[in-house]
Amino acid sequence: MYSLLLTKSASKELDGLTTKQSSAIIKRISALRENPRVIGAKKLQGRDEYKLRVGDLRIIYGIDDALKEVIVYMIDYRKQVYKRLRRK
């Protein structure tokens, strides 16, 4: 079982969502503890992170198998996530 970490920005983004959206996100994130490479998660091209789709929202996360950790970096709408990823 993996431990789950949210970055400060991901936590803020989660707080800014509606109750319905945040409960759906929390459900998907919690499932990552059992299996971080769930069906539907795709590796980002040219990066070490993965993306997971929840409606119009995207969860960007990384997996550290050595430490058994899943780190959630971003939770945002599709368009915003990809703009932010291009800037990095």
N, CA and C of each residue as an Amber inpcrd file, in Angstrom:
protein
   264
   0.8350000  -1.1780000   0.0000000   0.0000000   0.0000000   0.0000000
   0.8900000   1.2570000   0.0000000   0.5350000   2.1960000  -0.8300000
   1.2950000   3.4320000  -0.9890000   0.7510000   4.5080000  -0.0580000
   1.6380000   5.3920000   0.3950000   1.1680000   6.5560000   1.1480000
   0.8180000   7.6410000   0.1280000  -0.0390000   8.5460000   0.5280000
  -0.5520000   9.5650000  -0.3770000  -0.1500000  10.9410000   0.1280000
   0.4930000  11.7280000  -0.7350000   0.9150000  13.0830000  -0.3850000
   0.3330000  14.0640000  -1.3900000  -0.1590000  15.1840000  -0.9080000
  -0.6300000  16.2590000  -1.7740000   0.2870000  17.4520000  -1.5890000
   0.6900000  18.0670000  -2.6890000   1.4760000  19.2880000  -2.5750000
   0.5690000  20.3840000  -2.0310000   1.1720000  21.4440000  -1.5790000
   0.4060000  22.5610000  -1.0340000  -0.5530000  23.1250000  -2.0830000
  -0.0720000  23.2510000  -3.3110000  -0.9180000  23.8010000  -4.3760000
  -2.0610000  22.8480000  -4.7250000  -1.7990000  21.5460000  -4.7250000
  -2.8600000  20.5680000  -5.0220000  -3.9260000  20.6020000  -3.9380000
  -3.5050000  20.7710000  -2.7050000  -4.4500000  20.8590000  -1.6000000
  -5.3420000  22.0930000  -1.7350000  -4.7510000  23.2180000  -2.1070000
  -5.5080000  24.4560000  -2.3250000  -6.4930000  24.2920000  -3.4790000
  -6.0340000  23.6420000  -4.5480000  -6.8940000  23.4350000  -5.7050000
  -8.0760000  22.5470000  -5.3460000  -7.8490000  21.5440000  -4.5180000
  -8.9160000  20.6480000  -4.0720000  -9.9350000  21.4130000  -3.2270000
  -9.4480000  22.3000000  -2.3750000 -10.3400000  23.1100000  -1.5330000
 -11.2200000  24.0540000  -2.3560000 -10.7420000  24.4550000  -3.5250000
 -11.4840000  25.3890000  -4.3620000 -12.5700000  24.7560000  -5.2220000
 -12.6840000  23.4490000  -5.1970000 -13.6750000  22.7540000  -6.0170000
 -15.0230000  22.6660000  -5.2950000 -16.0630000  22.3740000  -6.0620000
 -17.3750000  22.1640000  -5.4560000 -17.3470000  20.8640000  -4.6590000
 -18.3240000  20.6830000  -3.8100000 -18.3910000  19.4810000  -2.9750000
 -18.4760000  18.2220000  -3.8310000 -19.2630000  18.2790000  -4.8770000
 -19.4310000  17.1210000  -5.7690000 -18.1050000  16.7770000  -6.4580000
 -17.4190000  17.8070000  -6.9620000 -16.1420000  17.5970000  -7.6370000
 -15.0820000  17.0760000  -6.6640000 -15.0000000  17.6950000  -5.4950000
 -13.9630000  17.2860000  -4.5380000 -14.1880000  15.8670000  -4.0380000
 -15.4350000  15.4530000  -3.8570000 -15.6740000  14.0800000  -3.4060000
 -15.2830000  13.0750000  -4.4910000 -15.5180000  13.4130000  -5.7580000
 -15.1140000  12.5370000  -6.8670000 -13.5890000  12.4500000  -6.9470000
 -12.9120000  13.5830000  -6.7690000 -11.4510000  13.6160000  -6.8040000
 -10.8750000  12.8090000  -5.6400000 -11.4110000  13.0080000  -4.4510000
 -10.9160000  12.2920000  -3.2710000 -11.0890000  10.7860000  -3.4450000
 -12.2040000  10.3890000  -4.0210000 -12.4470000   8.9650000  -4.2650000
 -11.3840000   8.3810000  -5.1970000 -11.0650000   9.1070000  -6.2870000
 -10.0640000   8.6320000  -7.2480000  -8.6670000   8.6470000  -6.6540000
  -8.3480000   9.6850000  -5.8890000  -7.0240000   9.7800000  -5.2740000
  -6.8340000   8.6630000  -4.2450000  -7.8670000   8.4000000  -3.4700000
  -7.7820000   7.3430000  -2.4580000  -7.5240000   5.9860000  -3.0960000
  -8.0850000   5.7570000  -4.2710000  -7.8810000   4.4910000  -4.9760000
  -6.4240000   4.3220000  -5.4120000  -5.7150000   5.4250000  -5.5670000
  -4.3080000   5.3660000  -5.9770000  -3.4270000   4.7380000  -4.8980000
  -3.8860000   4.7400000  -3.6630000  -3.1050000   4.1310000  -2.5790000
  -2.9570000   2.6300000  -2.7940000  -3.9880000   2.0010000  -3.3040000
  -3.9620000   0.5540000  -3.5590000  -3.1840000   0.2230000  -4.8360000
  -3.4810000   0.9790000  -5.8830000  -2.8560000   0.7270000  -7.1860000
  -2.6230000   2.0650000  -7.8840000  -1.4200000   2.6130000  -7.8420000
  -1.1680000   3.9210000  -8.4460000  -1.2280000   3.9220000  -9.9780000
  -1.1600000   2.7650000 -10.5780000  -1.2460000   2.6910000 -12.0440000
  -2.5990000   2.0980000 -12.4490000  -3.6550000   2.7960000 -12.0430000
  -5.0130000   2.3260000 -12.2950000  -5.3410000   2.4140000 -13.7840000
  -6.3580000   1.6760000 -14.1820000  -6.8290000   1.7530000 -15.5650000
  -7.3630000   3.1650000 -15.7880000  -6.9620000   3.7690000 -16.8610000
  -7.3690000   5.1360000 -17.1720000  -6.2740000   6.1500000 -16.8870000
  -5.3050000   5.7890000 -16.0640000  -4.1800000   6.6910000 -15.7990000
  -3.1820000   6.5590000 -16.9390000  -2.7150000   7.6840000 -17.4300000
  -1.7630000   7.6620000 -18.5420000  -0.5080000   8.4250000 -18.1570000
   0.6140000   7.9010000 -18.5860000   1.8940000   8.5660000 -18.3380000
   1.9980000   9.7690000 -19.2600000   2.4490000  10.8840000 -18.7290000
   2.6130000  12.0810000 -19.5390000   3.8150000  11.9110000 -20.4550000
   3.6470000  12.3260000 -21.6760000   4.6950000  12.1660000 -22.6720000
   5.9170000  13.0150000 -22.3100000   7.0680000  12.3710000 -22.2190000
   8.3130000  13.0680000 -21.9350000   8.4940000  13.4820000 -20.4820000
   7.6470000  12.9730000 -19.5840000   7.7150000  13.3270000 -18.1590000
   7.5560000  12.0700000 -17.3190000   7.8210000  12.2000000 -16.0300000
   7.6770000  11.0680000 -15.1200000   6.3150000  11.0210000 -14.4390000
   5.4860000  12.0370000 -14.6490000   4.1870000  12.0950000 -13.9970000
   3.1130000  11.3600000 -14.7950000   2.0060000  11.1190000 -14.1020000
   0.8390000  10.4850000 -14.7070000  -0.3300000  11.4500000 -14.6340000
  -1.3110000  11.2460000 -15.5110000  -2.5300000  12.0440000 -15.4590000
  -3.7110000  11.0980000 -15.2900000  -4.6940000  11.5840000 -14.5770000
  -5.9020000  10.8260000 -14.3450000  -7.0720000  11.7580000 -14.5760000
  -8.0080000  11.3210000 -15.3810000  -9.1420000  12.1500000 -15.7540000
 -10.3150000  11.8800000 -14.8170000 -10.9230000  12.9690000 -14.3360000
 -12.1480000  12.8980000 -13.5450000 -13.0750000  13.9630000 -14.1020000
 -13.8990000  13.5920000 -15.0760000 -14.7530000  14.5690000 -15.7590000
 -13.8860000  15.5530000 -16.5230000 -14.1210000  16.8460000 -16.2890000
 -13.3210000  17.8950000 -16.9400000 -12.0280000  18.1810000 -16.1850000
 -11.8710000  17.5800000 -15.0310000 -10.6940000  17.8210000 -14.2020000
  -9.6060000  16.7960000 -14.4810000  -8.3710000  17.1850000 -14.2120000
  -7.2350000  16.2810000 -14.3540000  -6.4530000  16.2750000 -13.0480000
  -5.9750000  15.0950000 -12.6890000  -5.0970000  14.9280000 -11.5330000
  -3.7270000  14.5770000 -12.0970000  -2.7290000  15.3590000 -11.7660000
  -1.3570000  15.0880000 -12.1950000  -0.6110000  14.6030000 -10.9560000
  -0.0280000  13.4110000 -11.0690000   0.6390000  12.8230000  -9.9120000
   1.8700000  12.0390000 -10.3230000   2.7310000  11.8080000  -9.3480000
   3.9410000  11.0300000  -9.5600000   3.9590000   9.8430000  -8.6120000
   4.7320000   8.8340000  -8.9730000   4.8320000   7.6160000  -8.1800000
   6.2930000   7.3880000  -7.8110000   6.5390000   7.1840000  -6.5310000
   7.8710000   6.8260000  -6.0570000   7.7800000   5.4080000  -5.5030000
   8.1520000   4.4320000  -6.3360000   8.0390000   3.0270000  -5.9360000
   8.9970000   2.6660000  -4.8050000  10.1590000   3.3060000  -4.7630000
  11.1390000   2.9990000  -3.7250000  10.6070000   3.3720000  -2.3350000
   9.9360000   4.5240000  -2.2490000   9.3840000   4.9830000  -0.9660000
   7.9200000   4.6030000  -0.7860000   7.3460000   3.9890000  -1.8180000
   5.9190000   3.6130000  -1.7980000   5.0490000   4.8380000  -1.5390000
   5.2490000   5.8880000  -2.3650000   4.4990000   7.1340000  -2.2300000
   3.8580000   7.5280000  -3.5550000   2.6860000   8.1180000  -3.4500000
   2.0150000   8.7580000  -4.5760000   1.9260000  10.2270000  -4.2170000
   2.4730000  11.0920000  -5.0700000   2.4930000  12.5270000  -4.8100000
   1.5990000  13.2180000  -5.8350000   0.5480000  13.8800000  -5.3500000
  -0.3690000  14.6110000  -6.2210000   0.1610000  16.0300000  -6.3570000
   0.4610000  16.4200000  -7.6090000   1.0380000  17.7380000  -7.8730000
   0.0000000  18.7760000  -8.2500000  -0.9890000  18.3700000  -9.0540000
  -1.9510000  19.3220000  -9.5840000  -3.3270000  18.7070000  -9.6930000
  -4.3410000  19.5220000  -9.4260000  -5.7320000  19.1600000  -9.6800000
  -6.3520000  20.4010000 -10.2930000  -6.7260000  20.3150000 -11.5450000
  -7.2750000  21.4970000 -12.2010000  -8.0380000  21.0700000 -13.4480000
  -8.6860000  22.0400000 -14.0680000  -9.3980000  21.7600000 -15.3010000
  -8.4170000  21.4630000 -16.4230000  -8.8420000  20.6860000 -17.3580000
  -7.9910000  20.1830000 -18.4380000  -7.1500000  21.2780000 -19.0800000
  -7.8020000  22.3190000 -19.5200000  -7.1040000  23.3920000 -20.2360000
  -6.0210000  24.0410000 -19.3640000  -6.3430000  24.2770000 -18.1130000
  -5.3920000  24.9220000 -17.2140000  -4.2080000  24.0240000 -16.8820000
  -4.4650000  22.7330000 -16.7000000  -3.3870000  21.7960000 -16.3590000
  -2.3420000  21.7660000 -17.4550000  -2.7820000  21.6520000 -18.6910000
  -1.8280000  21.5450000 -19.7860000  -1.0850000  22.8510000 -20.0310000
  -1.7190000  23.9880000 -19.7880000  -1.0210000  25.2730000 -19.8740000
   0.0710000  25.3430000 -18.8080000  -0.2630000  24.9260000 -17.5890000
   0.7010000  24.9620000 -16.4870000   1.8480000  23.9850000 -16.7220000
   1.5700000  22.8350000 -17.2930000   2.6170000  21.8660000 -17.5630000
   3.5930000  22.3760000 -18.6280000   3.0930000  23.1070000 -19.5950000
   3.9640000  23.6570000 -20.6500000   4.9420000  24.6730000 -20.0870000
   4.5150000  25.3970000 -19.0380000   5.3780000  26.4110000 -18.4440000
   6.5400000  25.8200000 -17.6720000   6.3950000  24.6000000 -17.1920000
   7.4460000  23.9860000 -16.3550000   8.5900000  23.5000000 -17.1760000
